[in-house]
Each structure stands twice: as structure tokens, then as C-alpha cells.
Amino acid sequence: MKDQQVIALLESFDGITLQELDEIKLMNRVDTKFVFSIDSLNSLLQLLIKDFNCLHVNNCTIQTYKSVYFDDNNFSLFKAHHNGRVNRFKVRIRNYVESQLYFLEIKHKIKRRTDKLRIKLSDFTEQFDATQTEFIQDVMQKKMDLVPVLWNEFQRITLSGKNRNERLTLDLHLNFNQDESNFAMENVVVAELKQADLDRNSPFYQIMKKQGVRPLRVSKYCVGLYSIHGQQQIKGNRFKKKIKILNSINS
């Protein structure tokens, strides 16, 4: 699947601006994820045109995202996810490239709902200043010595429901790195349906059901971290089956 073909299809969607999308932020939401081959993206987009608008940022329909994730030296945040804790956090700095925006973001997962809080930054940093540290501690209600543990970059298509309060993101060309280690999933699409409350009647959810693609609880961060740092540094038994599925799609 060539990106130019995808871009041409996305031009057939009704457009939505970033300002319009901000009106349906869904910072507190339910996320449902699906993974499938990039080879099926073309036919999928054709099925979505009538029900979704496509985000345009500076005339781009596919945006680039760059992120650095933080954890302590014991990978405590990763382990909380691996161990299935219902109350857990992710901390990252994300650069929305086309928008030229940087945010320090904390995703708080509690009882299968996601609450995202963030503050604006001017650039990436590997050490937090007093204001940033206070923000992290206020959200997490504890002090942690956080260090960068994973960088990633991917391209994202963002769609918003025309008749439903929902967003759909389609992440492509996922790349992860830390120091000299790299891991890529070039042939995998990670789709995330973001809703205020779970609604299986969503057109996208119904398309996935008809195509036999079941929801898969998968974290790009956890898959990337485990793939980069490996079994010698972190425990990943809970993710091995999911990584096997992703590798089979990526091959």
C-alpha cells in the first residue's frame, strides 16, 4: 500500500480542522483497539467515507507524531501495565509535527477508561523542570524518578464521526528506538476507536466485526518497550501472544 494512494482516498473525505476537532476532545473516554494489515487500508477507507470526516493539519491528511516515554529505572509504569493493574499511568512528551506542538502528556487508565491530561512544552526534554515535575506529581499523586526509556514515531490518520461523538485514529509505519536499538512495524495498522462510552454500533466497529477483526488490547508503548529492551531487562509474558499476532501481520 503506497501512501500516495491513501492520501488520494483521504481527499475524498469531508475535512475537519484541528479547531473543530478540539470541540470533541474525548480526553476522558473508552478506547477500543484493532490491528490489521496495511494492505487492507485502502478498502477500509472507502467504507468509512460516508460516516467520518478526516482531519487536515496544514493541508496534510496524514500527520507525523514523535514521542518519548518515561519510566523509572525499575520500569514500574510498564510493570503496572504488564501486571494488569486497573489503575496505571503512562508519561510521555509528544510532538505533533505538522502542528508544531509539544505536550507533556499523562494517560491515566482506570477501570478501562482513559483520562488524558497534558501541559504545553516548547520542545522535547529528558529532564523535567520544577513546573513539569509538579504537574506529574499532582496527577500521579506520588514522586517518581523518571527517565526516557523509549522513543517512537509514526504516521496517523485521524477521523471523526459525522453523526457520533467518536474519533478513529489509524496509526501507520510505527518505529521504536532507544540508544542503538530499533524496532519497526511497517506493515501493521493500529486502529483506536475513542468514544465517551462503548458503542458497538459504531460504523467502524461493525466493519471490523464483518471482516472478522476482533478488538485487541494492545499498547504500542508496551510492545515497543518489550521489543527494544528484551526479556533480559523486563518481563513480558503477558504481551508475548499479542506480539506474535503483530509479527504475523507485519511479516
N, C-alpha and C positions, 0 to 999 in steps of 0.2 A: 504494500500500500504506500503510494507516494503522497507526501504531504500536500503537494500541489492539487491532487485530486480531492483531498479532504477540504482544502481551502476553497476550492471551487464549489463544493457542496455546501459549505457553511455560508457562502454568499447567497444561497437560496433561502436561508432562514431570515425571518424578520429580525432586525437588530435591536439590541438594548444597550444603553450606555452604562458606564460604571456608576454614575449618579442614580440612574433608575434602579440598578441592581441593589444599591445600598439601601433602598427602601424595603427590601426583603432580605435582610442580612442573615437571619436564621442563626444567630450566634449561640442560641440555646436550641438544640434540635435532636432529632433521631437520625442517625446515619445508617444506610444500608448499602453494602458494597458488593460489587460483582467484578469478576475478572474474565477476560476473554481475549482471543487473538486479535491483533491489529488488522488482520486480513478481513475481518467481518465488520470493520468500522464503516466502510463505505455504504454497505447495505443498511446498517443500523441507522445512520444519519438520515437516510431517505425516509425511514419510518417515523422519524421524530420531527420532521419539518413542520407538520400541521399543529403540533402541540407545544412546541418550545420556541423561545426566542434565543438568539445567540449573542453573547457579549462581544462587543467591539471595543478595543482599547487602542487608541491611536491608529485606527484603521486595521488593526490586527485581530483576527478571529481565533488565533492560537497564541496564547501568552506563555512566556517563559517564567518559571518560578525557580529560585535558588534558595536553599535553606541550610542552616547549620543547627544541629540538635545538640542539646546539652544534657549531661547526666553527671553523677559523681563518679569517683574512681572505682566504686563497687557496682556501678550500673544499677543503682537502686530503683530508678524510674523504669528502666527496662524490665527488671525482675518483677516489679509490681504488675506489669502487663502480662509477663510470662506466667506468673502465678495466679492470674485470673482475679486479681483484686478488683472489686466493683468501684472502688474509689481510687483513681490514679491520675497522673499528670504526664504531659509532655511539655517540654520547654524548647523553644526554637526561636531563631531570628529568620524571618523570611523576607526575601527581596522579590517584589512584584516588578519584574524588569521593565516592561513596557510602561507601567505607571510611574516608574522611578520612585517607588515607595519601599520603605523598610519598616518592619514592625517586630517588636519583641512580643511573641505570642505564647500564651499558656493554654493548652487544651486540657480541660478537666472532665474526665469521664467518670460519671457516677450513675450507677444503675441503668446502664445502656443509653444514657443521654449524654450529649456532648455540650459543654459550655466553653466557649472560646472568649478569652479576654486578651487585650493587647494594648500596647502603647507604641507610639511612633518613635522611630530612631532615624538617624541620618545616614547610617552605614552599618555594615557588619562589625561586630566586636567579639573578641574572645574572652574579654574580662568585663564584668558588669560594673558600672559606677554605682554610687550610693542610691540614686533615684531608681535605677533599674533593679538593684538588689532589694530595695524596699517594696517595689511592685511585686516581685517574685515571692517574697516572704509573706506579704499581705494575702496573696491569692492562695499560696500553698500552706500557709499557717505553720511554717517551720523553716529553719535555716538549713541550707544545703550548700556545699562547696561544689559548684557546678563548673564543668569544663567541657569544651567541644569534644564530641565523640563521633559525629557523623555529618558529612556534607552530602547534599543531594541536589539534583537538578532534573527538571522535567518540563514538558510542554503540556498545557492544559487548555481544553475546550470547556467553556462554562455556558450552560444553557439554563434558562429559567422558564418555568411553566407559564403558559399563556392563561390558563384557567385554574391553576392550582398554585398554592403558596409552597413552591418547592424549587430547588435547584438541582441540577445534574452536572457533575464535573466528570470529565473524561481525561485521564492522565496518560500521556504517551512518552515514550523514549526516556524511561526512568534510568538515571545513573546515580550511583552512590560512590563516595570515596572518603578515605581518611588516610592521611600520610601517603604512603606509596601503594595502598590497596585500592582496587576498583572493582565494582560490580555493576552490571547493566542488565536491564530487561527491555530490550529494544522492541520486542515483538508482542509485548503484553499491554493491554489497556486495563487500567484500574478505574472502574466507574463507581461513583459515590452519589447516591440519591439522598439529598438532605431535605428533611421535612420537619415541620413543627411536631407532628405526631405521625406514627407509622400509618401509611395509607397504601395498601397493596393494590388499590385500583388505579394507581398512577399509570399512565400510558407506558412509561419506561419499564416499570415493574412487570406489567402484563406482557410486554415484548420479551423480556428476559425469560419469563415463565414459558411462553410459547416456544422459545428457542432452546428450552431445557437448561438454561444457565441459572443455577441456584445461587442465592446470596452466600457470600464467603466473608467471614470476619477476618480481615487481613489488615495489618498495619504496614504501610510502606516503610515506616521508620524501623519497626522491629525486624522485618525481613532484611532490610539493608544492613542494619547493625549486626545481626547474626551472621549474615553473609560476609561482611567485612572483617569482623573480629573473630569469628570462628568458635568452634567448640572448646578450644583451649582456654578462652577468656570468659565466655558467657554460656550459660545453659540455654538450650533452645529446643528441648524435646517437644514442647507444645506447638512449635512452629514447623517442625520437620515435614509433616504431611502437607501443610499449606505451601511450603517452599517446593515440595515435589510437584504439586499441581502447577505452580507458577513456572517451574523449569520445564515442564512438559509443554506448556503453552509457548514458552519462549524459544524452544528448540526448533 
